[in-house]
């Protein structure tokens, strides 16, 4: 009898080793063809399960051979060195102030070979032929000539609504020996970026760089309407948080909201306000006494003050949280990776971009564990109201030759909070906002001033931190706020006195460093982490990791046992 022999004598024939659940029942009137097909599928599946490891090994070996051959092929092709764009900083320096990542070089395919999804654009959005294309760019994005060593001239061309750099053949013949130049695809040449940013306004910037443009012609809202910023009992339905919304945006407990915006925001004297960002520029300044001299001190997300007091001060009255850190503060129960998240005494959290459900979960947690901590829910209108000024000034920067800047026109939580404070405080001082290279100071610095939980090496490309920094610089020049940044050299008065609210600026001068503390250290002996504290922190972290892994194993064991029990019940 063959392996797949058909049997007509027994109606319910099934070969050996085939579970009962894989055999067709009599109620379906199975044919011999159905039985053979069912058995064949079961046999193939069983073989794949038994030889899964062998298949994985074969795939890994094939991938290794493919990469090896690809590497040999790439060595035969002459590589053209690419220079960084105006938005990426100099090569070899750790300018962690941009978020442009290296993209894989791709061939510039003709329009007929492009995917169909790239052609699905409305006719109104498609630019016409090359006569309307912008002129060649300056030194941004360029490929270096193999003949002269100078950047190759290029121009923008529109292919089915997507602007790409093109090196004309006459340029290649003259400067590159006629060889094809393959530039790397920059952040600005992605379709997803050009769909959200106007090419003429934010990408095709002027070649001649001029001074920072003024704010003339832009609307700067100095009068704050509290009812548009803060969600309370009187406006939650108007702001889309009432019964007619979905589960996550509907207010579950109205009593958790403040009675009205005026009573909450004006119940305390805001006075002079300082907002402290997370920039690595703070490594080179000592703003402790200047920051602490303000009536209100706002910090961004989980940025720590302890162990960095000499740089960022001790005082904290508010923390503005984005959606990510709103979740982390609630879900981690005050701990993350063995470290305690900062929650100062009598603190007020200002929640931005989170939905109502996330806000209420954080409110429940704080009511249970920290009743001294307040909570404000900022409306989404706060972000939309802060966006026009940023987008308008970024357009003026591009026209003046600054940029293009990486990032979209989505305001960061810190920038939204600055706009919020401008309508409440008598004076606003901004610290720790900046990603551009320092003019006279060190050119190598980390992205964040702190280490540990939440520290990153690059920013989020959703926000344009470069454009925000230049906007705040101009706001400082026009007297709207005081923008404090490292001025250089290190002993300059501005590096410690900027924003000082004392009548005598000397009261904000930092104390001499005690023995054993270097100027490059961020902490002082009173707040530095001792060896014993460091060992305790690491031991707590290891203990937390062991508990987490133990819980994961227990959950996996319970899931396995429940699955086996369900299988037995079905077999019966």
C-alpha positions, 0 to 999 in steps of 0.5 A: 500500500502506498504512502498516500494510498486511497481506501474506499473499503473503510469510510473513516479510514485514517493513517497512523499517527494522525490525531483524531482532531485532524480527521474529517468527520462523517457528517461532512461526507469526506472523500478520499481526496479530502482525506489525502489532502488533510493527511498531507498537510498534517505531515508537512506541518509535522515535518516543519515543526521537527526540523525548525532548527535546521531551517533556521540554520540554513537561513542564517547560512544563506544570509551570511553568504549573501552579505559576503558576496554583497560586500565583495561586490561593493568593494569593486564600486568606487565610493563617493564621499558625502559631506554632511548637510547644514543640518548634521554638523561636522563629521568626526564631532559628537554634535548630538544636536541633530536627528538625521540618521544615515540612510542606505544609498539608493539608485535614482530610478526613473519615474516609470520604475517607481512604485505605484504608491508614489504616483498616487498624488492629486494632480494639484500637488504635482509640480510641472516639469523641470522649468519650474524646479528650484535652482541648484543648492549651495553646499548642502547635501553635496557629494564631493568631486573625485577630480577637484575635491569640491562639492558637486553642483546639483539641483532639485528636480520633481519626480511625480511630486517628490523632490530629489537632488539630481547631478546633471550629466555635464557636471558629472563629466566635468567634475566627477570623470563622468561617473554616476554620483550616488548621494545618500537619501537625506531626511528631507527627500523622504516622501513622508516628510515632503507630504507634511512639510511644504517644500518651498517653505521649509526645505528649499531654503535660501543659499545666502545665510543672513542674520536671524529674522525678526518676529515682525508679521508673526502673531505673538499671543501675550494675553493668555486665555486660561479656558483654552489651555486647562481642562476644568469642569466648566469647559470639558464638554466644549473641549471634546471631553464630554459624553459624546466622545469615545471611552479614552477621551471621555471624562469619567469622574468630573470631580477630579477636574478643577472647578475652573481655570482661573481659580487654579492658575491664579490661586498662587502667585506665579511671579518670575518663572524659570523653565529648565530643559534637558540640553547638554549645554547645562554641563558648562554652566552653574545656574543653581542660584539663578534658577532658585531665585525664581518664584516658579521653577518648571522642569521637563518630564523626569529630568533629575535635579538631585546630583545636578544641583550645581547646574540646574538648581534645587527648586522645583514647583512644576513638571510638564509631562508628555504622553510617554512620561504620563504613562511611565509615572503611572505604570512604573509606580514611581520606579524605573530600572531600579531608580526612583522617578523624581516627585518633589514635595508639593509638586504640580504635574502639568500633563500634555498630549495625554488622553483623558483616561491616562490623565485620570489613571495618573490622578488616581495613582497620585491620590493614593500615594502622593496626595500632596502632588497636584495635577493639571490637564492641558488641552490639545488646544495649547499645542495647536495655539503654540504651533503657528508662531513656530511654523511661521518663524521657521519659514522666515528662517528658511527664507533667510538661509537658515536650515533646512531643519530636521523635524516637523512643525510639532511643538515640543512639550517644553516649548508649549509650556513656555507659551503657557508661562508667557501669559501667567508670569511676570518674567520668564527665563529659559534654561537648557534649551538648545542643540546647536553647537556652542559659539565659543564653547566646547563642541562635543557634548551629550544630548541630555545633561543627565545620565540614567533613566530617560537619557537619550543620544539623539532627539525625536525627529517629530520636533524641530529643536533647531528651529525652536532654539532659534525662535527662543533666541529671537524672543530673548533678543526682543525682550519677550523672555530671557534665553540663557545659554552657555556664552563662553569662556567658562568664567563669563558672568553670563554663565551663572548670572543669567536670569538672576532675580536678586537685586544684587547679581553677586548673590547668584555667584556660585560658591567656590568648589570644595576640595575633591570636586572637579569643575567638570563634575556635575554634583557637589559633595553634599549631593554626589552619589557615594560608593555605598549608594552606588552599590545599593542602587545597582543591587536594587536594580539587579533585584528588580530585574530578578523579580521581573524575570521570575514573574515572567516565568511564572506567567509563562508557566501558568499560561502553559498549564492552562493551555494544557488543561484546555487541550485535555478538556477538548480531547475529552 
